[in-house]
Amino acid sequence: MSLLIMYRPYILIAALVGMIFLPIEWRKRKLFIITAFLLAFSAGYELIMEEAVTKMPGRINRALNEKGPEKSENVKYYKKPDF
């Protein structure tokens, strides 16, 4: 595994910290705020989940394509109301 891939979350954090040293008029722009949010989210996701943030769409796709139960697994959970 290359060093770039191994230290990717720390590189993202370094870029986020480096953005603090940009001029004040740049930090007031919406693009700066969006970029800072995306960098913070990416670094946090990679540190917490211990996988690349680029694998997140595949994980979401697999979760949404899973089949649900054929019938209720717990019949006593919901009782139909009597009318």
N, C-alpha and C positions, 0 to 999 in steps of 0.2 A: 504494500500500500504506500503510495507516495506521501510525502510530508504535507503537500498541499491539501490532500483529501483528509489526512489524519488531523490536521490543525484547522480545518475549515471553520468550526464554530468560534475559535479564538481569533481568526482573521476577521470574521464578521464583527466581533466585539471591538476589535482594534479599529475597524473602519467606522463603527458607530462612535467611538471615543474621538477619533480623528475629525469627525464632523463638527465637534464642539469648537475646534480651532478655526472654523471658517468665519469669514466676516459676519458681523451682526446683521447686516442687511440681507445676506443670503439666508440666515436662519429664520427670518420672518416669512419666507415664502412657503406656499403650500407644498411645493415639490420637496423641499427640505424635510418638512414634517412627515410627508408620506414615505420618503426614503428612510428616514430614521425609524419610523414605525415598522416598515418591512424588514429592515436589518435587525431590529430588536426581536421581532417575531421569529425570524429565521434562526437567529442565534439561540433564542430560548427553546424553540422546537428541537433543534439539533442537540442541545445539551440535555433536555428532558427525555426525549424519545430515543436518543443515541442512534439516530439514523438521519440520512440526508433529507432535507426539506423537499427535495425533488421527488422523493418516494411517496409523499403525502397524497397526491391525486390518485395513485394506484391503490393506496390503502383505502381511501374513501370509496373508490369505484368497487372494490371487492366487498366492502361492507354493505353498500347499497344493492349489490346484485345477489346477496345471499338470500336463499329462500327462507320464508318464515315457516312456522309450524303448520302442518297440514290441518290439524284441528286443535282445539284448546288443550293445552297440556295440563291445566288445572281446572277441572270442571266446576269445582266449588267456589272458584274465585268470583264469578259473576252469576248472580241468580236473576233470571228474567222476572220482571215485575208481573204480578197478577192483575189483570184488568177485570 
